[in-house]
Structure formats: structure tokens, C-alpha cells
Amino acid sequence: MGEFWPVPDVLTYLAGRWRVARSVRDLAGGDGGRFDGTTGFGPLAEGGLLHREAGTFVWQGVARPAERTLRFLPGPTPGTADVRFADGRPFHDLDLTSGRHVADHPCAADLYRGEFIVLDADHWRSVWRVGGPAKDLVLTTDYAREG
């Protein structure tokens, strides 16, 4: 098998709790930060998963609590997901049937391009490159399934 681990159903794969380690690099300014925490993917009443991430974000030596919530809804084809912000706005699609997926999210003048790679049954990674007039960032997140 290649370097990617195919996932026939992304929602089934993601369900449960994951440890999260994220590095943030500002390519323009050279600053770096780190987020460490957990993510839980729990069932939504209408189908899909509610993604709740919480932890500590350290930027320029200052630690702050950080959290976010996303909704992973069933996608247009079996095994895929339609990822939405907590308020229902579209974020990106997600298809891991090949073990790798690239998605774009335009945000004002910036473009977020995410690459998702499944490493094995208990590890996956996302790399977001954010570019635009005010941002030049790379966010690399490693997920490891908990117990």
C-alpha cells in the first residue's frame, strides 16, 4: 500500500476522541505557535458529527485557552463529509476514500488550502496553507486517536 490509508467512510473513521498537536508558522514574520488539546467527534441528532476542539494555544510565549466547533455532515457521495462552521456556513468538503484530500476555502481576500492525509487507523494529519494580502501561514495538525 502507498503512503496514504484509504478510509471508506470518513464519519465512521473520525468518530471518537483524538489528541491534537498543531504547529502554526507565520511565514512572513517568522513567528510560530503551538496548540495542544483534544478533539471529540460526537453524533449530531440530524446525522453527521459535532467536532469540538479545546486546548491551549501558545503564541509568542503567551498561553491562552482555545476552542472551536465544526459540524461534519454527510457529504454528497457515500463516505464523504460536508464540513461546516458551527453556525452552518460552508467550510470545505472532505473525501478520504483515497486516504488524501485537498480542499479550498476562500475567506475574504485570503485562500485557505487544506490537505488531509490519513496515516493509519489511528493517525491523520491536516496541513492548512493560508495565503492572502494579510496572511502567510502554515498550520500543521497531527491527530492521534485516544484509547
Short mmCIF file of the C-alpha atoms (twelve columns), coordinates in Angstrom:
data_MODEL
# 
_entry.id   MODEL 
# 
loop_
_atom_site.group_PDB 
_atom_site.id 
_atom_site.type_symbol 
_atom_site.label_atom_id 
_atom_site.label_alt_id 
_atom_site.label_comp_id 
_atom_site.label_asym_id 
_atom_site.label_seq_id 
_atom_site.Cartn_x 
_atom_site.Cartn_y 
_atom_site.Cartn_z 
_atom_site.pdbx_PDB_model_num 
ATOM 1   C CA . MET A 1   0.000   0.000  0.000  1 
ATOM 2   C CA . GLY A 2   1.142   3.601  -0.556 1 
ATOM 3   C CA . GLU A 3   1.745   6.375  1.921  1 
ATOM 4   C CA . PHE A 4   -1.982  7.054  2.388  1 
ATOM 5   C CA . TRP A 5   -4.509  4.905  4.244  1 
ATOM 6   C CA . PRO A 6   -7.869  4.818  2.400  1 
ATOM 7   C CA . VAL A 7   -10.973 5.496  4.504  1 
ATOM 8   C CA . PRO A 8   -14.242 4.144  3.069  1 
ATOM 9   C CA . ASP A 9   -16.401 6.308  5.398  1 
ATOM 10  C CA . VAL A 10  -14.917 9.497  6.847  1 
ATOM 11  C CA . LEU A 11  -17.617 9.967  9.506  1 
ATOM 12  C CA . THR A 12  -17.145 6.438  10.865 1 
ATOM 13  C CA . TYR A 13  -13.360 6.921  10.880 1 
ATOM 14  C CA . LEU A 14  -13.447 10.261 12.730 1 
ATOM 15  C CA . ALA A 15  -15.983 9.302  15.430 1 
ATOM 16  C CA . GLY A 16  -14.483 9.354  18.930 1 
ATOM 17  C CA . ARG A 17  -11.760 11.333 20.692 1 
ATOM 18  C CA . TRP A 18  -8.396  12.446 19.346 1 
ATOM 19  C CA . ARG A 19  -5.305  14.105 20.810 1 
ATOM 20  C CA . VAL A 20  -4.386  17.202 18.803 1 
ATOM 21  C CA . ALA A 21  -0.958  18.787 18.275 1 
ATOM 22  C CA . ARG A 22  -0.871  21.801 15.917 1 
ATOM 23  C CA . SER A 23  2.035   23.976 14.885 1 
ATOM 24  C CA . VAL A 24  1.393   27.422 13.431 1 
ATOM 25  C CA . ARG A 25  4.062   29.183 11.390 1 
ATOM 26  C CA . ASP A 26  3.845   32.756 10.144 1 
ATOM 27  C CA . LEU A 27  5.975   32.592 7.002  1 
ATOM 28  C CA . ALA A 28  6.021   36.378 6.574  1 
ATOM 29  C CA . GLY A 29  7.001   37.352 10.113 1 
ATOM 30  C CA . GLY A 30  8.788   34.202 11.214 1 
ATOM 31  C CA . ASP A 31  6.682   33.771 14.355 1 
ATOM 32  C CA . GLY A 32  5.494   30.372 15.493 1 
ATOM 33  C CA . GLY A 33  2.890   28.991 17.817 1 
ATOM 34  C CA . ARG A 34  1.506   25.721 19.082 1 
ATOM 35  C CA . PHE A 35  -1.895  24.325 20.032 1 
ATOM 36  C CA . ASP A 36  -2.224  21.194 22.171 1 
ATOM 37  C CA . GLY A 37  -5.566  19.719 23.163 1 
ATOM 38  C CA . THR A 38  -8.259  17.229 22.285 1 
ATOM 39  C CA . THR A 39  -10.966 16.892 19.675 1 
ATOM 40  C CA . GLY A 40  -14.155 14.932 20.079 1 
ATOM 41  C CA . PHE A 41  -16.368 13.852 17.187 1 
ATOM 42  C CA . GLY A 42  -19.787 13.019 18.633 1 
ATOM 43  C CA . PRO A 43  -23.118 12.245 16.929 1 
ATOM 44  C CA . LEU A 44  -25.450 15.004 15.744 1 
ATOM 45  C CA . ALA A 45  -29.209 14.458 16.030 1 
ATOM 46  C CA . GLU A 46  -29.685 15.216 12.314 1 
ATOM 47  C CA . GLY A 47  -26.833 12.899 11.278 1 
ATOM 48  C CA . GLY A 48  -23.144 13.522 10.997 1 
ATOM 49  C CA . LEU A 49  -20.716 14.523 13.729 1 
ATOM 50  C CA . LEU A 50  -20.199 17.516 16.001 1 
ATOM 51  C CA . HIS A 51  -16.483 18.330 16.218 1 
ATOM 52  C CA . ARG A 52  -15.428 20.068 19.452 1 
ATOM 53  C CA . GLU A 53  -11.795 21.016 19.895 1 
ATOM 54  C CA . ALA A 54  -10.366 22.502 23.097 1 
ATOM 55  C CA . GLY A 55  -6.889  23.085 24.402 1 
ATOM 56  C CA . THR A 56  -4.153  25.656 24.886 1 
ATOM 57  C CA . PHE A 57  -2.711  27.884 22.169 1 
ATOM 58  C CA . VAL A 58  0.736   29.394 22.774 1 
ATOM 59  C CA . TRP A 59  1.714   32.337 20.557 1 
ATOM 60  C CA . GLN A 60  4.825   34.447 21.174 1 
ATOM 61  C CA . GLY A 61  5.188   32.884 24.604 1 
ATOM 62  C CA . VAL A 62  1.637   33.672 25.739 1 
ATOM 63  C CA . ALA A 63  -0.663  30.711 26.519 1 
ATOM 64  C CA . ARG A 64  -4.416  31.096 26.037 1 
ATOM 65  C CA . PRO A 65  -7.325  28.666 26.105 1 
ATOM 66  C CA . ALA A 66  -8.675  27.998 22.615 1 
ATOM 67  C CA . GLU A 67  -11.618 26.075 21.240 1 
ATOM 68  C CA . ARG A 68  -13.645 25.630 18.078 1 
ATOM 69  C CA . THR A 69  -16.713 23.730 16.946 1 
ATOM 70  C CA . LEU A 70  -17.426 22.369 13.472 1 
ATOM 71  C CA . ARG A 71  -20.188 20.233 12.005 1 
ATOM 72  C CA . PHE A 72  -19.255 17.250 9.817  1 
ATOM 73  C CA . LEU A 73  -22.394 16.379 7.833  1 
ATOM 74  C CA . PRO A 74  -22.860 13.501 5.384  1 
ATOM 75  C CA . GLY A 75  -21.414 14.530 2.020  1 
ATOM 76  C CA . PRO A 76  -22.893 14.295 -1.456 1 
ATOM 77  C CA . THR A 77  -21.434 10.835 -2.098 1 
ATOM 78  C CA . PRO A 78  -21.251 7.884  0.339  1 
ATOM 79  C CA . GLY A 79  -18.338 8.024  2.754  1 
ATOM 80  C CA . THR A 80  -17.680 11.774 2.314  1 
ATOM 81  C CA . ALA A 81  -18.408 14.775 4.547  1 
ATOM 82  C CA . ASP A 82  -19.598 18.345 4.147  1 
ATOM 83  C CA . VAL A 83  -17.729 20.335 6.821  1 
ATOM 84  C CA . ARG A 84  -19.495 23.409 8.173  1 
ATOM 85  C CA . PHE A 85  -18.761 26.054 10.764 1 
ATOM 86  C CA . ALA A 86  -20.787 25.905 13.996 1 
ATOM 87  C CA . ASP A 87  -23.272 28.453 12.571 1 
ATOM 88  C CA . GLY A 88  -23.881 26.320 9.459  1 
ATOM 89  C CA . ARG A 89  -21.757 28.282 6.958  1 
ATOM 90  C CA . PRO A 90  -19.867 26.039 4.499  1 
ATOM 91  C CA . PHE A 91  -16.193 25.373 5.254  1 
ATOM 92  C CA . HIS A 92  -14.970 22.578 2.966  1 
ATOM 93  C CA . ASP A 93  -15.690 19.123 1.601  1 
ATOM 94  C CA . LEU A 94  -13.857 16.029 2.830  1 
ATOM 95  C CA . ASP A 95  -13.345 12.799 0.899  1 
ATOM 96  C CA . LEU A 96  -10.762 10.423 2.365  1 
ATOM 97  C CA . THR A 97  -11.633 7.369  0.257  1 
ATOM 98  C CA . SER A 98  -8.117  7.543  -1.250 1 
ATOM 99  C CA . GLY A 99  -6.534  8.463  2.104  1 
ATOM 100 C CA . ARG A 100 -5.751  12.004 0.905  1 
ATOM 101 C CA . HIS A 101 -7.872  15.055 0.085  1 
ATOM 102 C CA . VAL A 102 -7.249  18.705 -0.822 1 
ATOM 103 C CA . ALA A 103 -9.910  21.346 -0.142 1 
ATOM 104 C CA . ASP A 104 -10.072 25.114 -0.618 1 
ATOM 105 C CA . HIS A 105 -11.887 27.691 1.478  1 
ATOM 106 C CA . PRO A 106 -11.905 31.309 0.281  1 
ATOM 107 C CA . CYS A 107 -12.216 33.745 3.203  1 
ATOM 108 C CA . ALA A 108 -12.440 37.423 2.251  1 
ATOM 109 C CA . ALA A 109 -9.183  38.146 0.371  1 
ATOM 110 C CA . ASP A 110 -7.416  35.066 1.767  1 
ATOM 111 C CA . LEU A 111 -7.393  31.494 0.481  1 
ATOM 112 C CA . TYR A 112 -7.210  28.545 2.859  1 
ATOM 113 C CA . ARG A 113 -5.988  25.340 1.173  1 
ATOM 114 C CA . GLY A 114 -6.161  22.227 3.317  1 
ATOM 115 C CA . GLU A 115 -4.517  18.884 2.683  1 
ATOM 116 C CA . PHE A 116 -5.795  15.924 4.699  1 
ATOM 117 C CA . ILE A 117 -3.744  12.734 4.934  1 
ATOM 118 C CA . VAL A 118 -4.736  9.526  6.728  1 
ATOM 119 C CA . LEU A 119 -1.629  7.740  8.008  1 
ATOM 120 C CA . ASP A 120 -3.295  4.666  9.555  1 
ATOM 121 C CA . ALA A 121 -6.323  3.604  11.596 1 
ATOM 122 C CA . ASP A 122 -5.396  5.902  14.496 1 
ATOM 123 C CA . HIS A 123 -3.431  8.822  12.979 1 
ATOM 124 C CA . TRP A 124 -4.210  11.551 10.461 1 
ATOM 125 C CA . ARG A 125 -2.863  14.988 9.597  1 
ATOM 126 C CA . SER A 126 -4.159  18.219 8.159  1 
ATOM 127 C CA . VAL A 127 -1.976  20.953 6.695  1 
ATOM 128 C CA . TRP A 128 -3.624  24.302 6.003  1 
ATOM 129 C CA . ARG A 129 -1.782  26.896 3.962  1 
ATOM 130 C CA . VAL A 130 -3.319  30.358 4.365  1 
ATOM 131 C CA . GLY A 131 -2.323  32.997 1.841  1 
ATOM 132 C CA . GLY A 132 -3.533  36.478 1.095  1 
ATOM 133 C CA . PRO A 133 -2.721  40.135 1.479  1 
ATOM 134 C CA . ALA A 134 -2.600  39.951 5.288  1 
ATOM 135 C CA . LYS A 135 -1.700  36.284 5.931  1 
ATOM 136 C CA . ASP A 136 1.021   33.819 5.028  1 
ATOM 137 C CA . LEU A 137 0.581   30.911 7.432  1 
ATOM 138 C CA . VAL A 138 1.036   27.149 7.605  1 
ATOM 139 C CA . LEU A 139 -0.952  25.208 10.211 1 
ATOM 140 C CA . THR A 140 0.040   21.545 10.599 1 
ATOM 141 C CA . THR A 141 -2.155  19.402 12.839 1 
ATOM 142 C CA . ASP A 142 -1.465  15.835 13.887 1 
ATOM 143 C CA . TYR A 143 -4.339  13.758 15.301 1 
ATOM 144 C CA . ALA A 144 -3.872  10.561 17.339 1 
ATOM 145 C CA . ARG A 145 -6.863  8.514  18.413 1 
ATOM 146 C CA . GLU A 146 -7.346  8.263  22.197 1 
ATOM 147 C CA . GLY A 147 -7.747  4.860  23.867 1 
# 
